[in-house]
Amino acid sequence: MTQQHSSRSTPLQTLIGTGLVLLAIAMAWGASTVSSEAGYGGVGPNFFPWVVSIALLICGVLCVAHALTGGFRNLEEGSGDVRAHWKGFIWVSAGLLLNAMLITTLGFILSCTLCFVLSVRGFKSAEGEMDLRLKAWIKDSLIGIAVSAPVFWMFTKLLAINLPGLTNTGWL
Protein backbone atom coordinates (compact mmCIF):
# COMPACT_ATOMS: atom_id res chain seq x y z
CA MET A 1 0.00 0.00 0.00
CA THR A 2 1.40 3.41 -0.90
CA GLN A 3 0.85 6.71 0.75
CA GLN A 4 -0.07 9.61 -1.45
CA HIS A 5 1.58 12.99 -1.04
CA SER A 6 -0.14 15.30 1.38
CA SER A 7 0.44 19.01 1.70
CA ARG A 8 0.88 18.50 5.43
CA SER A 9 3.96 16.29 4.97
CA THR A 10 5.81 18.59 2.55
CA PRO A 11 7.18 20.96 5.25
CA LEU A 12 8.42 17.98 7.27
CA GLN A 13 10.02 16.44 4.21
CA THR A 14 11.66 19.76 3.36
CA LEU A 15 12.90 19.99 6.93
CA ILE A 16 14.49 16.53 6.66
CA GLY A 17 16.33 17.51 3.48
CA THR A 18 17.40 20.83 4.98
CA GLY A 19 18.67 18.99 8.05
CA LEU A 20 20.74 16.73 5.81
CA VAL A 21 22.21 19.75 4.02
CA LEU A 22 23.09 21.39 7.35
CA LEU A 23 24.62 18.16 8.62
CA ALA A 24 26.68 17.88 5.42
CA ILE A 25 27.93 21.45 5.87
CA ALA A 26 28.87 20.75 9.49
CA MET A 27 30.69 17.57 8.45
CA ALA A 28 32.50 19.42 5.67
CA TRP A 29 33.58 22.06 8.17
CA GLY A 30 34.87 19.29 10.43
CA ALA A 31 36.63 17.63 7.49
CA SER A 32 38.35 20.91 6.68
CA THR A 33 39.98 20.83 10.14
CA VAL A 34 41.45 17.35 9.58
CA SER A 35 44.96 17.07 8.17
CA SER A 36 45.07 16.51 4.41
CA GLU A 37 48.61 15.14 4.43
CA ALA A 38 48.63 12.04 2.23
CA GLY A 39 49.13 8.80 4.06
CA TYR A 40 49.09 5.18 3.02
CA GLY A 41 47.93 4.82 -0.57
CA GLY A 42 48.13 8.58 -1.21
CA VAL A 43 44.92 9.29 0.66
CA GLY A 44 44.90 11.63 3.63
CA PRO A 45 42.81 11.23 6.77
CA ASN A 46 40.33 13.84 5.58
CA PHE A 47 39.42 11.94 2.39
CA PHE A 48 36.51 9.88 3.74
CA PRO A 49 35.00 12.71 5.79
CA TRP A 50 34.93 14.78 2.59
CA VAL A 51 33.39 11.91 0.59
CA VAL A 52 30.67 11.43 3.22
CA SER A 53 30.05 15.19 3.42
CA ILE A 54 29.65 15.50 -0.34
CA ALA A 55 27.40 12.42 -0.58
CA LEU A 56 25.26 13.70 2.30
CA LEU A 57 25.02 17.13 0.66
CA ILE A 58 23.86 15.58 -2.62
CA CYS A 59 21.26 13.49 -0.77
CA GLY A 60 20.07 16.53 1.18
CA VAL A 61 19.72 18.71 -1.92
CA LEU A 62 17.84 15.93 -3.74
CA CYS A 63 15.53 15.47 -0.72
CA VAL A 64 14.72 19.19 -0.63
CA ALA A 65 14.15 19.32 -4.39
CA HIS A 66 11.95 16.23 -4.23
CA ALA A 67 9.95 17.61 -1.30
CA LEU A 68 9.40 20.95 -3.02
CA THR A 69 8.24 19.36 -6.28
CA GLY A 70 5.47 17.20 -4.88
CA GLY A 71 6.86 15.42 -1.86
CA PHE A 72 8.30 11.99 -1.37
CA ARG A 73 6.39 9.65 -3.63
CA ASN A 74 5.32 6.05 -3.23
CA LEU A 75 5.97 5.93 0.49
CA GLU A 76 4.83 2.76 2.16
CA GLU A 77 2.56 3.04 5.14
CA GLY A 78 4.60 3.18 8.33
CA SER A 79 4.84 -0.11 10.19
CA GLY A 80 5.41 1.34 13.64
CA ASP A 81 3.05 2.54 16.29
CA VAL A 82 1.63 6.03 16.23
CA ARG A 83 3.39 6.81 19.52
CA ALA A 84 6.93 6.15 20.66
CA HIS A 85 7.57 3.09 22.79
CA TRP A 86 9.34 4.68 25.72
CA LYS A 87 10.18 1.48 27.60
CA GLY A 88 12.02 0.17 24.54
CA PHE A 89 13.75 3.52 24.08
CA ILE A 90 14.96 3.39 27.69
CA TRP A 91 16.35 -0.16 27.29
CA VAL A 92 18.24 0.76 24.11
CA SER A 93 19.47 4.07 25.55
CA ALA A 94 20.69 2.29 28.68
CA GLY A 95 22.61 -0.14 26.49
CA LEU A 96 24.30 2.63 24.53
CA LEU A 97 25.12 4.73 27.59
CA LEU A 98 26.44 1.78 29.59
CA ASN A 99 28.55 0.74 26.60
CA ALA A 100 30.10 4.20 26.47
CA MET A 101 30.63 4.31 30.24
CA LEU A 102 32.03 0.79 30.66
CA ILE A 103 34.04 0.16 27.49
CA THR A 104 37.35 1.10 29.12
CA THR A 105 36.50 -0.94 32.24
CA LEU A 106 34.93 -4.08 30.77
CA GLY A 107 36.65 -3.93 27.40
CA PHE A 108 35.12 -3.77 23.93
CA ILE A 109 33.72 -7.30 23.79
CA LEU A 110 31.86 -7.30 27.10
CA SER A 111 30.60 -3.72 26.88
CA CYS A 112 29.30 -4.29 23.34
CA THR A 113 27.71 -7.53 24.47
CA LEU A 114 25.93 -5.65 27.26
CA CYS A 115 24.77 -3.05 24.73
CA PHE A 116 23.45 -5.82 22.47
CA VAL A 117 21.61 -7.60 25.29
CA LEU A 118 19.91 -4.42 26.52
CA SER A 119 19.05 -3.32 22.98
CA VAL A 120 17.43 -6.69 22.28
CA ARG A 121 15.30 -6.17 25.41
CA GLY A 122 14.24 -2.77 24.03
CA PHE A 123 13.35 -4.01 20.56
CA LYS A 124 11.54 -7.06 21.91
CA SER A 125 9.67 -4.81 24.34
CA ALA A 126 8.52 -2.63 21.45
CA GLU A 127 7.23 -5.75 19.68
CA GLY A 128 5.40 -6.84 22.83
CA GLU A 129 7.63 -9.92 23.14
CA MET A 130 9.83 -8.98 26.11
CA ASP A 131 11.46 -12.05 27.63
CA LEU A 132 13.18 -11.51 30.98
CA ARG A 133 13.90 -15.18 31.65
CA LEU A 134 17.51 -16.14 32.42
CA LYS A 135 17.61 -18.34 29.30
CA ALA A 136 16.90 -15.31 27.06
CA TRP A 137 19.60 -13.23 28.78
CA ILE A 138 22.15 -16.03 28.32
CA LYS A 139 21.20 -16.62 24.68
CA ASP A 140 21.43 -12.92 23.84
CA SER A 141 24.75 -12.65 25.71
CA LEU A 142 26.20 -15.51 23.66
CA ILE A 143 25.00 -13.89 20.44
CA GLY A 144 26.46 -10.55 21.56
CA ILE A 145 29.83 -12.15 22.24
CA ALA A 146 29.68 -14.02 18.91
CA VAL A 147 29.19 -10.69 17.14
CA SER A 148 31.50 -8.41 19.13
CA ALA A 149 34.51 -10.74 19.56
CA PRO A 150 35.26 -11.15 15.82
CA VAL A 151 34.84 -7.40 15.34
CA PHE A 152 37.30 -6.76 18.19
CA TRP A 153 39.79 -9.26 16.80
CA MET A 154 39.49 -7.90 13.27
CA PHE A 155 40.21 -4.37 14.43
CA THR A 156 42.99 -5.25 16.88
CA LYS A 157 44.72 -8.11 15.07
CA LEU A 158 44.10 -7.48 11.37
CA LEU A 159 43.88 -3.69 11.25
CA ALA A 160 46.12 -2.97 14.26
CA ILE A 161 43.60 -0.49 15.67
CA ASN A 162 43.63 -0.32 19.44
CA LEU A 163 40.30 -1.00 21.08
CA PRO A 164 39.92 -1.27 24.84
CA GLY A 165 40.30 -4.83 26.03
CA LEU A 166 39.58 -6.56 29.29
CA THR A 167 43.11 -7.99 29.42
CA ASN A 168 46.42 -6.97 27.89
CA THR A 169 46.57 -10.10 25.74
CA GLY A 170 44.70 -8.48 22.85
CA TRP A 171 42.23 -11.37 22.73
CA LEU A 172 39.72 -10.16 25.35
C-alpha positions in Angstrom: 0.0 0.0 0.0 1.4 3.4 -0.9 0.9 6.7 0.8 -0.1 9.6 -1.5 1.6 13.0 -1.0 -0.1 15.3 1.4 0.4 19.0 1.7 0.9 18.5 5.4 4.0 16.3 5.0 5.8 18.6 2.6 7.2 21.0 5.3 8.4 18.0 7.3 10.0 16.4 4.2 11.7 19.8 3.4 12.9 20.0 6.9 14.5 16.5 6.7 16.3 17.5 3.5 17.4 20.8 5.0 18.7 19.0 8.1 20.7 16.7 5.8 22.2 19.7 4.0 23.1 21.4 7.3 24.6 18.2 8.6 26.7 17.9 5.4 27.9 21.5 5.9 28.9 20.7 9.5 30.7 17.6 8.5 32.5 19.4 5.7 33.6 22.1 8.2 34.9 19.3 10.4 36.6 17.6 7.5 38.4 20.9 6.7 40.0 20.8 10.1 41.5 17.4 9.6 45.0 17.1 8.2 45.1 16.5 4.4 48.6 15.1 4.4 48.6 12.0 2.2 49.1 8.8 4.1 49.1 5.2 3.0 47.9 4.8 -0.6 48.1 8.6 -1.2 44.9 9.3 0.7 44.9 11.6 3.6 42.8 11.2 6.8 40.3 13.8 5.6 39.4 11.9 2.4 36.5 9.9 3.7 35.0 12.7 5.8 34.9 14.8 2.6 33.4 11.9 0.6 30.7 11.4 3.2 30.0 15.2 3.4 29.6 15.5 -0.3 27.4 12.4 -0.6 25.3 13.7 2.3 25.0 17.1 0.7 23.9 15.6 -2.6 21.3 13.5 -0.8 20.1 16.5 1.2 19.7 18.7 -1.9 17.8 15.9 -3.7 15.5 15.5 -0.7 14.7 19.2 -0.6 14.1 19.3 -4.4 12.0 16.2 -4.2 9.9 17.6 -1.3 9.4 21.0 -3.0 8.2 19.4 -6.3 5.5 17.2 -4.9 6.9 15.4 -1.9 8.3 12.0 -1.4 6.4 9.7 -3.6 5.3 6.0 -3.2 6.0 5.9 0.5 4.8 2.8 2.2 2.6 3.0 5.1 4.6 3.2 8.3 4.8 -0.1 10.2 5.4 1.3 13.6 3.1 2.5 16.3 1.6 6.0 16.2 3.4 6.8 19.5 6.9 6.1 20.7 7.6 3.1 22.8 9.3 4.7 25.7 10.2 1.5 27.6 12.0 0.2 24.5 13.8 3.5 24.1 15.0 3.4 27.7 16.3 -0.2 27.3 18.2 0.8 24.1 19.5 4.1 25.6 20.7 2.3 28.7 22.6 -0.1 26.5 24.3 2.6 24.5 25.1 4.7 27.6 26.4 1.8 29.6 28.5 0.7 26.6 30.1 4.2 26.5 30.6 4.3 30.2 32.0 0.8 30.7 34.0 0.2 27.5 37.4 1.1 29.1 36.5 -0.9 32.2 34.9 -4.1 30.8 36.6 -3.9 27.4 35.1 -3.8 23.9 33.7 -7.3 23.8 31.9 -7.3 27.1 30.6 -3.7 26.9 29.3 -4.3 23.3 27.7 -7.5 24.5 25.9 -5.6 27.3 24.8 -3.0 24.7 23.5 -5.8 22.5 21.6 -7.6 25.3 19.9 -4.4 26.5 19.1 -3.3 23.0 17.4 -6.7 22.3 15.3 -6.2 25.4 14.2 -2.8 24.0 13.4 -4.0 20.6 11.5 -7.1 21.9 9.7 -4.8 24.3 8.5 -2.6 21.4 7.2 -5.8 19.7 5.4 -6.8 22.8 7.6 -9.9 23.1 9.8 -9.0 26.1 11.5 -12.1 27.6 13.2 -11.5 31.0 13.9 -15.2 31.7 17.5 -16.1 32.4 17.6 -18.3 29.3 16.9 -15.3 27.1 19.6 -13.2 28.8 22.2 -16.0 28.3 21.2 -16.6 24.7 21.4 -12.9 23.8 24.8 -12.7 25.7 26.2 -15.5 23.7 25.0 -13.9 20.4 26.5 -10.6 21.6 29.8 -12.2 22.2 29.7 -14.0 18.9 29.2 -10.7 17.1 31.5 -8.4 19.1 34.5 -10.7 19.6 35.3 -11.2 15.8 34.8 -7.4 15.3 37.3 -6.8 18.2 39.8 -9.3 16.8 39.5 -7.9 13.3 40.2 -4.4 14.4 43.0 -5.2 16.9 44.7 -8.1 15.1 44.1 -7.5 11.4 43.9 -3.7 11.2 46.1 -3.0 14.3 43.6 -0.5 15.7 43.6 -0.3 19.4 40.3 -1.0 21.1 39.9 -1.3 24.8 40.3 -4.8 26.0 39.6 -6.6 29.3 43.1 -8.0 29.4 46.4 -7.0 27.9 46.6 -10.1 25.7 44.7 -8.5 22.8 42.2 -11.4 22.7 39.7 -10.2 25.3 
